[in-house]
Amino acid sequence: MPALGRIANGVAAVAGAGVTSQFPEFYQQYLQRLGGRLDQALVQEARIYEAAQSQGLSVADYLQRFLTSSDPVFQAEGKVIQAALGDAESLRASLVALADASVLERPFALFRYLDHSVLAATFDTFKPALPITAEGLTYAAIGLLLGLLALAVGERGGRAVKRRWHRRRQRKRGQEHWS
């Protein structure tokens, strides 16, 4: 393998390992943000439960009164209450699923339970970290292999394109020769 090929392999391996080794830290920061969103949603949920209880109603009956009111302001408030309750439940389920995911399931769990606003906020404040945990090293090893695989696929594709271009050029020259 020529020196340039070895350098390309090294760069691809290090780049892959460097990028994927950051996943555990990103995941942890994402979970913190998601947990913060859940905490706020639970505060809202508790307020709704307290309001329903103060009226001697279940939350379902309380919500139904708003939604079926003839007053459009109350109907709109009912939709806000319904959304707040749905957010709390959705965030709770997402956080439990993401927290319970195994090391290798985490990328798939994140994709499945992804909240785009939490993702954007996490990216905005993400601080890379040196992965010295077994999880970080696992993702670094996976990234190293993916980096080498990407380089191999790129090289193979590049050679195929070069061969095709070279054949076309030869055919074109052959046609010019017989013209």
N, C-alpha and C positions, 0 to 999 in steps of 0.2 A: 504494500500500500504506500503510495507516494506520501511525502511529508505533508503536502496540502490536504490530502484525504484524512490523515491522522489528526491534523489540526481541526478540520471540519467536524470529524467525529467527536473530538474533545469539546468543541464549542457547543455542538448540538446536545451532547450529554449533560454538560454543565448547565446550559440554558433550560433544558427540560427539567432537570433536578431542581434548579433554583426556583422556577415558576411553580411547579407542583408542590414543592416543600412548603410553600406559603399557604396552601389550602387549609391545613389544620388551624392556623392562626386566624385566617379569614373566617373560617367556620365558627370559631369561638367568638370572634367579635360580632358576627352575624347573630349568633344565639343571644349574646348580651343585649343587642338592640331589640331583637324580637321579644326578649323577656321584659324589656322596658316598655315596649308597646303593650304587652299583655298586662303588665302591672297597671298601666293607665286605663286599659279597657276594663279591668276588674274593678277599679275605682268607680267607673261609670256604671258598671253592672250593679255594684253594691248600692249606689244611689237610686237606681231604678227599683231594686228590690225594696229598699227602705220606703220609697214613695208609694209603692203598691201596698206595702204592709200598713203604712199610715192611713190608707184609705180602706183597710180591711179587705183588700183584694189580693188574689194571686197575681203573679206577674203576667200570666197569660190573659187573665180578665182585665187587668189594668191596661195592657197593650191593646186589647180588643176594643175597649172603650174609646181609645184615641182613634184607632183605625176606622171605626164605624160611626164616628161622630159626624153630624151634619155640618159642622164647622170645618172649613178647609184648613184652618190654622192647626186645629187639633189633629186632623188627619196627617198633616205634614209632620207634626211632632211625633205621631205614632210611627211614621216611617223612620224617623231619626232614632227612636227608641229601639225599633226592630233591628235597624242596622247596627246599633251599638251592642245589642245582645248577640247578634250574629258575629260581629267582629271578635267579641270576647271568646266565643266558642271556637271560632276558626283559629284564632291565635293560640288558644290553649291546646288544641289538637295538633297544630303545627309544632309548637315547642316540645310537646311530649314526643312526637314522632322523631323530630330531629335529635333530641337529647338521647333517645333510646337507640338510635341507629348505630350499627357497628362501624368500625373504622372504614371498612371498604364499602359500606352501604351509604356513607355520608354524602358523597357527590350526587348519588341518585335521589336520596331523600331531600337534599337541598333543592334539586331540580323539581321534584314533585310538589314540595310545599313552599316554593319560592314566593316571596312577597316582594314585588318589584320596588316598592318605596323603601323597604328595609334594605334591600340589596343596594340601591343607589346610595342611601345614607351610609351604609357600611363601606362601600367603595370610596366615598368622599373622605372618610376619616381613617381609612385603613392604614395601619402601621405594620410594615413587615417585621418579622421576628426571625431569629436564628432557631431553626428547628432542631432541638436536641432531645426530643422525645422519640419514643419508638414510632409513634404515629407520624411525626415529621420525617423521620428517616425512611419510613415505608413509602410515603408519598414522594420523597426525593428519589428513591430507587425506581418507582413507577415512572416518574418524570424522566429519569435518565434513560430508561428503556424507550419511552415514547419519543424522546428527542432523537435517539439513534434510529428508531423506526421511521420517523418523519424524514430524517436525512436520507435514509436508504430509499424510501419511496420517491423522494425528490430526485435523487441521483438516477434511479432507474427510469423515472419519467423523463428526465433530461436527456438521458442517453437515447431513449426511444424517439424523442422529438428530433434529436440530432441525426439519428439514422434515417428517419423519414425525410428530413430536409435534404440530407446528402443524396438519397435515392432520387428524389425529385430533381435535384440539380443535375445528377448524372443523366437522367432521362431527357431533361431539357437540352443538355449538351449533345446527347445522341441524336435528338431530333434536328438540332441545328446543323450537325455534321452531315446528315443525309439530305438536307434541304438544298 
